[in-house]
């Protein structure tokens, strides 16, 4: 594109769009990715596309909760420390054994934790509540003295008490973590249906960005936005398929977008979305019929572009100031990527925190302020991690933040001691 075409490119609409309205539009443009079946052991971090039920009961059979003796509870009647009941040992069952010894009246079986309880037994007496027939031994060889009466069901984990066959253990839209995967494995599940992770390309734009190891020249700054976005993706388990830096060349940028549009599910860019003559992202996207340039009523991060490229990929064009890019990612991009994966929960929960220090607000826009959050016996407290008067560029202070304080439009300044809603992102 030449200078003449640049001058005809329209700037974003002058009326700012409320945060919730813009988020709804972004989520409406995001479509779910295809479903695939994967081995359970390779599903960590993926989102379920279907509910998952137990294939076997948990536990699979009655088993012992203690190391001790499997007994018939009635045979321990009257047992006490000063009046032991003697039972004859007829065998042993260890974890993994398939034997099922039959207990007659007055008999017992040594049993280990997790071992199947014999069908003819109805209780387990812990070894600590018995005495052996060999002096100094912990376990009895032929006869055991039971020193405490037990009731039916004592120390027995009953078949299916944790989960019955067919009971739902995980729901569609749930992200699979280690604990859930372990539960499914224990319930006999070996494969699950999930939506794949999105393929994402990251492009940081700006002629001022310096990526080499040499000295900085006047006007140059170290490039950090691609590091930021790639890192935020990694926190969600997404490895970008490409990360690149582009100078202020609209034609080169447009050509790169055309290459990526059919290869990835989403492109995330930073910089070049304002109304300036050199804002190449907005200029290049002007020919895309399904991409919108908007101003969002948020501080920071007002200029945005989003939509779907002609090649099929979604594009999220974020501001170039680092904090603006991070806030825009948190508010709009992260929820959209979760929607693409079929996540049941798209937004982090908000929690109230009391402001340790007051700060200047932004009455006409939603203010998203990086804050440090600390826990006290009386609840959470927060304090600004940046100077609230102007912080879209404050990458250093942003790096020390645990989360964001979300101050709704119309509230204005926040005073010390007031409660604000916060979103914890790194604590």
TIGU-869210 format. One record per residue (C-alpha): residue in one letter; x, y, z. Coordinates in steps of 0.1 Angstrom, whole numbers. Each point is the difference from the previous one (the first is absolute). Layout:
<atoms>
+------+-------+-------+-------+
| code |     u |     v |     w |
+------+-------+-------+-------+
|    A |     X |     Y |     Z |
...
+------+-------+-------+-------+
</atoms>
This chain:
<atoms>
+------+-------+-------+-------+
| code |     u |     v |     w |
+------+-------+-------+-------+
|    X |     0 |     0 |     0 |
|    X |    13 |    34 |    -8 |
|    X |    -4 |    34 |    17 |
|    X |   -31 |     8 |   -20 |
|    X |   -19 |   -31 |    11 |
|    X |    11 |     7 |    36 |
|    X |   -18 |    34 |     0 |
|    X |   -33 |   -16 |    -9 |
|    X |     0 |   -25 |    28 |
|    X |   -28 |     7 |    25 |
|    X |     8 |     4 |    37 |
|    X |   -19 |   -20 |    26 |
|    X |   -35 |    13 |     8 |
|    X |     1 |    31 |    23 |
|    X |   -25 |   -13 |    25 |
|    X |    17 |   -25 |    24 |
|    X |   -16 |   -34 |     4 |
|    X |    -7 |   -12 |    36 |
|    X |    23 |   -29 |    11 |
|    X |   -29 |   -25 |     3 |
|    X |   -13 |     8 |   -34 |
|    X |    34 |    -4 |   -16 |
|    X |     6 |   -32 |    18 |
|    X |   -34 |   -14 |   -12 |
|    X |     9 |     9 |   -36 |
|    X |    34 |   -17 |     3 |
|    X |   -14 |   -31 |    15 |
|    X |   -28 |    -1 |   -26 |
|    X |    27 |    -1 |   -27 |
|    X |    19 |   -29 |    17 |
|    X |   -11 |   -34 |   -11 |
|    X |     8 |   -33 |    16 |
|    X |    28 |   -21 |   -14 |
|    X |    -4 |   -36 |   -11 |
|    X |    -4 |   -29 |    24 |
|    X |    26 |   -28 |     2 |
|    X |     5 |   -31 |    20 |
|    X |    33 |    -2 |    20 |
|    X |    15 |   -24 |    24 |
|    X |    -8 |    11 |    36 |
|    X |    37 |     2 |     9 |
|    X |     5 |    26 |   -27 |
|    X |   -31 |    22 |     8 |
|    X |    15 |    21 |    28 |
|    X |   -11 |    37 |    -5 |
|    X |   -25 |    -8 |   -27 |
|    X |   -38 |     7 |     2 |
|    X |   -25 |   -28 |    -1 |
|    X |   -24 |     0 |   -29 |
|    X |   -24 |   -26 |    17 |
|    X |    -9 |   -11 |    35 |
|    X |    20 |   -29 |    13 |
|    X |   -15 |   -28 |    21 |
|    X |    16 |   -27 |    22 |
|    X |     7 |   -32 |   -20 |
|    X |     5 |   -20 |    32 |
|    X |   -10 |     5 |    36 |
|    X |    22 |    19 |    24 |
|    X |    11 |   -20 |    20 |
|    X |    -4 |   -30 |   -24 |
|    X |    -6 |   -24 |    29 |
|    X |    -3 |     1 |    38 |
|    X |    36 |     6 |    12 |
|    X |    18 |     6 |    33 |
|    X |     7 |    35 |    12 |
|    X |    26 |   -13 |    25 |
|    X |    27 |   -25 |     5 |
|    X |   -15 |   -25 |    23 |
|    X |   -23 |   -30 |     1 |
|    X |   -32 |    -7 |   -20 |
|    X |   -26 |   -14 |    24 |
|    X |   -36 |    -7 |     5 |
|    X |   -11 |    28 |    23 |
|    X |   -21 |   -23 |    21 |
|    X |    31 |   -19 |    10 |
|    X |    15 |    30 |    17 |
|    X |   -30 |     5 |    24 |
|    X |    12 |     9 |    35 |
|    X |    37 |     6 |   -10 |
|    X |    17 |    25 |    22 |
|    X |    36 |     8 |    11 |
|    X |    -5 |   -21 |    31 |
|    X |   -21 |   -26 |   -16 |
|    X |    14 |   -10 |   -34 |
|    X |   -17 |   -23 |   -25 |
|    X |    21 |   -26 |   -16 |
|    X |    -5 |    -8 |   -38 |
|    X |    18 |   -26 |   -21 |
|    X |    20 |    13 |   -30 |
|    X |    -9 |   -19 |   -32 |
|    X |    18 |    21 |   -26 |
|    X |    11 |    33 |   -14 |
|    X |   -11 |    25 |   -27 |
|    X |    24 |    26 |   -14 |
|    X |    -8 |    28 |   -24 |
|    X |    -4 |   -15 |   -34 |
|    X |    -9 |   -35 |    12 |
|    X |   -30 |   -16 |   -16 |
|    X |    -5 |   -26 |    27 |
|    X |   -33 |     0 |    19 |
|    X |     5 |   -22 |    31 |
|    X |   -31 |   -11 |    18 |
|    X |    -3 |    10 |    37 |
|    X |   -17 |   -24 |    23 |
|    X |   -11 |     9 |    36 |
|    X |    30 |    10 |    21 |
|    X |    25 |     6 |   -29 |
|    X |    18 |    29 |   -14 |
|    X |    22 |     9 |   -30 |
|    X |    30 |    23 |     0 |
|    X |    -8 |    28 |   -25 |
|    X |    20 |    30 |   -14 |
|    X |   -13 |    35 |    -9 |
|    X |   -17 |    -1 |   -33 |
|    X |    -4 |   -37 |    -2 |
|    X |   -34 |   -15 |    -8 |
|    X |   -20 |    -9 |    31 |
|    X |   -11 |   -37 |     0 |
|    X |   -36 |    -4 |   -10 |
|    X |    -7 |   -18 |    33 |
|    X |    15 |    28 |    21 |
|    X |   -18 |    32 |     9 |
|    X |    26 |    21 |    20 |
|    X |    37 |     6 |     4 |
|    X |    17 |     4 |    34 |
|    X |    32 |    21 |    -2 |
|    X |    32 |   -19 |    10 |
|    X |     6 |    27 |    26 |
|    X |   -31 |   -13 |    19 |
|    X |    13 |   -36 |     2 |
|    X |    27 |   -20 |    16 |
|    X |    21 |   -27 |   -18 |
|    X |     5 |   -36 |    11 |
|    X |    38 |     5 |    -2 |
|    X |    17 |    21 |    26 |
|    X |    13 |    33 |   -14 |
|    X |   -16 |    -5 |   -34 |
|    X |   -24 |    25 |   -16 |
|    X |   -20 |   -26 |   -20 |
|    X |   -15 |   -33 |    12 |
|    X |    10 |   -33 |   -16 |
|    X |   -27 |   -24 |    11 |
|    X |   -22 |    18 |    25 |
|    X |    -8 |    36 |     5 |
|    X |   -13 |    17 |    32 |
|    X |   -26 |    27 |    -9 |
|    X |    -1 |    27 |    27 |
|    X |   -28 |    21 |   -14 |
|    X |   -35 |    -8 |   -12 |
|    X |    -8 |    11 |   -36 |
|    X |   -33 |     6 |   -17 |
|    X |   -10 |   -12 |   -35 |
|    X |    16 |    22 |   -26 |
|    X |    28 |    12 |    22 |
|    X |    31 |    10 |   -20 |
|    X |   -15 |   -13 |   -33 |
|    X |    -2 |    21 |   -31 |
|    X |   -31 |   -12 |   -17 |
|    X |    -3 |    -6 |   -37 |
|    X |   -12 |    31 |   -18 |
|    X |    -2 |    22 |    31 |
|    X |    22 |    26 |   -18 |
|    X |   -16 |    -2 |   -34 |
|    X |   -24 |   -25 |   -15 |
|    X |     3 |   -14 |   -35 |
|    X |   -14 |    26 |   -24 |
|    X |     1 |    29 |    24 |
|    X |    12 |    33 |   -15 |
|    X |    36 |     8 |    11 |
|    X |     7 |    29 |   -24 |
|    X |   -20 |    24 |   -21 |
|    X |     3 |    15 |   -35 |
|    X |    19 |    33 |     1 |
|    X |    22 |   -11 |    30 |
|    X |    37 |     5 |    -3 |
|    X |    17 |   -33 |     8 |
|    X |    26 |     3 |    28 |
|    X |    20 |   -26 |    18 |
|    X |   -25 |    -8 |    27 |
|    X |   -29 |    -4 |   -25 |
|    X |    21 |   -21 |   -23 |
|    X |    10 |   -23 |    29 |
|    X |   -36 |    -4 |     9 |
|    X |   -10 |    -9 |   -35 |
|    X |    29 |   -25 |    -3 |
|    X |   -11 |   -17 |    33 |
|    X |   -35 |    -2 |   -14 |
|    X |    12 |   -20 |   -30 |
|    X |     0 |    29 |   -26 |
|    X |    28 |    -2 |   -25 |
|    X |   -11 |    25 |   -27 |
|    X |   -19 |    33 |     0 |
|    X |   -15 |    23 |   -25 |
|    X |    15 |    35 |     1 |
|    X |     4 |    31 |   -22 |
|    X |    35 |     6 |   -12 |
|    X |    20 |    30 |    11 |
|    X |    -2 |    29 |   -25 |
|    X |    29 |     6 |   -23 |
|    X |    11 |    36 |     6 |
|    X |    25 |    23 |   -16 |
|    X |    14 |    30 |    18 |
|    X |    12 |    31 |   -18 |
|    X |    14 |    31 |    18 |
|    X |     2 |    31 |   -22 |
|    X |    20 |    32 |     2 |
|    X |    31 |    15 |   -17 |
|    X |    12 |     9 |    35 |
|    X |     2 |   -36 |    12 |
|    X |    36 |   -14 |     4 |
|    X |     4 |   -37 |     1 |
|    X |    37 |    -5 |    -3 |
|    X |    28 |    -1 |    26 |
|    X |    18 |    32 |   -12 |
|    X |    -3 |    34 |    15 |
|    X |   -32 |    20 |    -3 |
|    X |    -1 |    30 |   -23 |
|    X |   -19 |    32 |     7 |
|    X |   -37 |    -8 |    -4 |
|    X |     3 |   -37 |     5 |
|    X |   -13 |   -20 |    29 |
|    X |     4 |   -37 |     9 |
|    X |   -28 |   -21 |   -14 |
|    X |   -21 |   -16 |    27 |
|    X |   -35 |    -3 |   -13 |
|    X |     5 |   -33 |   -19 |
|    X |    16 |   -14 |    32 |
|    X |   -30 |    12 |    20 |
|    X |   -27 |   -15 |   -23 |
|    X |    19 |   -32 |    -6 |
|    X |     4 |    -3 |    38 |
|    X |   -37 |     6 |     6 |
|    X |    -9 |   -27 |   -25 |
|    X |    25 |   -24 |    16 |
|    X |   -18 |     6 |    34 |
|    X |   -31 |   -14 |   -17 |
|    X |    19 |   -30 |   -15 |
|    X |     1 |    15 |   -35 |
|    X |    34 |     0 |   -18 |
|    X |    -1 |    26 |   -28 |
|    X |     7 |   -15 |   -35 |
|    X |    20 |    32 |    -8 |
|    X |    12 |    31 |    18 |
|    X |    13 |    28 |   -21 |
|    X |     8 |    38 |     0 |
|    X |   -10 |    22 |   -29 |
|    X |    11 |    36 |    -7 |
|    X |   -23 |    27 |   -13 |
|    X |    -6 |   -15 |   -35 |
|    X |   -37 |    -4 |    -7 |
|    X |     5 |   -20 |   -32 |
|    X |    24 |   -25 |    17 |
|    X |   -23 |    -3 |    29 |
|    X |   -30 |    -6 |   -23 |
|    X |    19 |   -27 |   -19 |
|    X |     9 |   -17 |    33 |
|    X |   -36 |     0 |    11 |
|    X |   -10 |   -16 |   -33 |
|    X |    25 |   -28 |     5 |
|    X |   -12 |    -6 |    36 |
|    X |   -37 |     3 |    -5 |
|    X |    -5 |   -35 |   -14 |
|    X |    26 |   -17 |    22 |
|    X |   -10 |    11 |    35 |
|    X |   -32 |     5 |    20 |
|    X |     9 |    34 |    14 |
|    X |    25 |    28 |    -5 |
|    X |     8 |    23 |    29 |
|    X |    18 |    32 |    -8 |
|    X |    12 |    29 |    21 |
|    X |     4 |    36 |   -12 |
|    X |   -11 |    19 |   -30 |
|    X |   -37 |     2 |     7 |
|    X |    -4 |    37 |     6 |
|    X |   -11 |    28 |   -24 |
|    X |    36 |    10 |    -9 |
|    X |    15 |     0 |   -35 |
|    X |    24 |   -27 |     9 |
|    X |   -24 |   -23 |    19 |
|    X |     5 |   -29 |   -25 |
|    X |   -23 |   -25 |    17 |
|    X |   -31 |    21 |    -4 |
|    X |    11 |    10 |   -35 |
|    X |     6 |   -36 |   -11 |
|    X |   -33 |   -12 |    16 |
|    X |   -21 |    26 |   -18 |
|    X |    -4 |   -23 |   -30 |
|    X |   -13 |   -28 |    22 |
|    X |   -38 |     1 |    -1 |
|    X |    -5 |   -20 |    32 |
|    X |    24 |    20 |    22 |
|    X |   -11 |    29 |    21 |
|    X |    20 |    29 |    13 |
|    X |   -15 |    13 |    33 |
|    X |     7 |    21 |    30 |
|    X |    -8 |   -17 |    32 |
|    X |   -10 |    19 |    31 |
|    X |    28 |   -14 |    21 |
|    X |    32 |    14 |    15 |
|    X |    25 |   -11 |   -12 |
|    X |    -5 |   -16 |   -34 |
|    X |   -25 |    22 |   -18 |
|    X |     8 |    -7 |   -37 |
|    X |    -7 |   -36 |   -11 |
|    X |    -6 |   -19 |   -32 |
|    X |   -16 |   -35 |    -1 |
|    X |   -18 |   -23 |   -24 |
|    X |     7 |   -28 |   -24 |
|    X |    25 |     2 |   -29 |
|    X |   -11 |   -11 |   -35 |
|    X |    22 |   -31 |     4 |
|    X |   -20 |   -11 |    31 |
|    X |    21 |     9 |    29 |
|    X |   -12 |    23 |    28 |
|    X |    21 |    31 |     6 |
|    X |     4 |    19 |    32 |
|    X |    19 |    32 |    -6 |
|    X |    10 |    16 |    33 |
|    X |    16 |    33 |     9 |
|    X |    38 |     2 |     1 |
|    X |     5 |    13 |    35 |
|    X |     8 |   -30 |    22 |
|    X |   -25 |     4 |    27 |
|    X |   -27 |     8 |   -25 |
|    X |     8 |   -32 |   -19 |
|    X |     0 |   -21 |    32 |
|    X |   -34 |    15 |    11 |
|    X |   -15 |    -5 |   -34 |
|    X |    12 |   -36 |    -1 |
|    X |   -15 |    -7 |    35 |
|    X |   -34 |    17 |    -8 |
|    X |    -6 |   -12 |   -36 |
|    X |    26 |   -24 |   -14 |
|    X |     2 |   -25 |    28 |
|    X |   -38 |    -5 |     2 |
|    X |    -2 |    -4 |   -38 |
|    X |    28 |   -26 |     0 |
|    X |   -18 |   -19 |    28 |
|    X |   -33 |     2 |   -20 |
|    X |    18 |   -15 |   -30 |
|    X |    10 |   -29 |    22 |
|    X |   -35 |    -5 |    13 |
|    X |     8 |    11 |    36 |
|    X |   -29 |     1 |    24 |
|    X |    15 |    30 |    19 |
|    X |    13 |    29 |   -21 |
|    X |     9 |    25 |    26 |
|    X |    21 |    -1 |    32 |
|    X |   -21 |     5 |    31 |
|    X |     2 |    35 |    16 |
|    X |     7 |     4 |    37 |
|    X |    -5 |    31 |    22 |
|    X |    30 |    17 |    14 |
|    X |     5 |    31 |    22 |
|    X |    22 |    27 |   -14 |
|    X |    30 |     8 |    21 |
|    X |     5 |    32 |   -18 |
|    X |   -23 |    21 |   -21 |
|    X |     5 |     7 |   -37 |
|    X |   -13 |    22 |   -27 |
|    X |   -28 |   -16 |   -20 |
|    X |   -14 |     4 |   -35 |
|    X |   -37 |    10 |     3 |
|    X |   -10 |    -5 |   -36 |
|    X |    17 |   -34 |    -6 |
|    X |     6 |   -33 |    17 |
|    X |    33 |     3 |    18 |
|    X |    22 |   -32 |     1 |
|    X |    28 |     8 |    24 |
|    X |    29 |   -23 |     6 |
|    X |     2 |    -7 |    38 |
|    X |    19 |   -19 |    25 |
|    X |   -22 |   -22 |    21 |
|    X |     6 |   -13 |    35 |
|    X |   -19 |   -22 |    23 |
|    X |    -8 |    11 |    36 |
|    X |   -20 |   -17 |    28 |
|    X |   -28 |    24 |    -9 |
|    X |     0 |    -7 |   -38 |
|    X |    19 |    12 |   -30 |
|    X |    16 |    35 |    -4 |
|    X |    14 |    16 |   -31 |
|    X |    22 |    29 |   -10 |
|    X |    10 |    14 |   -34 |
|    X |    30 |   -15 |   -17 |
|    X |     2 |    29 |   -23 |
|    X |    -6 |    38 |     0 |
|    X |   -38 |     1 |    -6 |
|    X |     3 |    34 |   -18 |
|    X |    16 |   -16 |   -30 |
|    X |    11 |   -36 |    -3 |
|    X |    -6 |   -15 |   -34 |
|    X |    37 |     0 |    -6 |
|    X |    11 |   -11 |    36 |
|    X |    13 |   -34 |    -8 |
|    X |    23 |     0 |    30 |
|    X |   -27 |     6 |    26 |
|    X |   -24 |   -23 |   -19 |
|    X |    26 |   -28 |     5 |
|    X |    -5 |     2 |    38 |
|    X |   -38 |    -2 |    -2 |
|    X |   -20 |   -30 |    13 |
|    X |   -32 |    11 |   -17 |
|    X |   -23 |    28 |   -11 |
|    X |   -24 |    22 |    18 |
|    X |   -31 |     4 |   -21 |
|    X |   -16 |    34 |     6 |
|    X |   -33 |     5 |   -17 |
|    X |    -9 |    31 |   -21 |
|    X |   -14 |    28 |    20 |
|    X |    17 |    -8 |    33 |
|    X |    30 |    22 |    -6 |
|    X |    27 |     3 |    27 |
|    X |     5 |   -28 |    25 |
|    X |     8 |     9 |    36 |
|    X |    20 |   -19 |    25 |
|    X |   -22 |   -25 |    19 |
|    X |   -25 |    -4 |   -28 |
|    X |    -7 |   -34 |   -14 |
|    X |     6 |    -8 |   -37 |
|    X |    -4 |   -31 |   -21 |
|    X |    33 |   -16 |   -10 |
|    X |    10 |   -28 |   -23 |
|    X |    30 |   -20 |    11 |
|    X |    22 |   -11 |   -29 |
|    X |    34 |    -8 |    15 |
|    X |     0 |    -7 |    38 |
+------+-------+-------+-------+
</atoms>
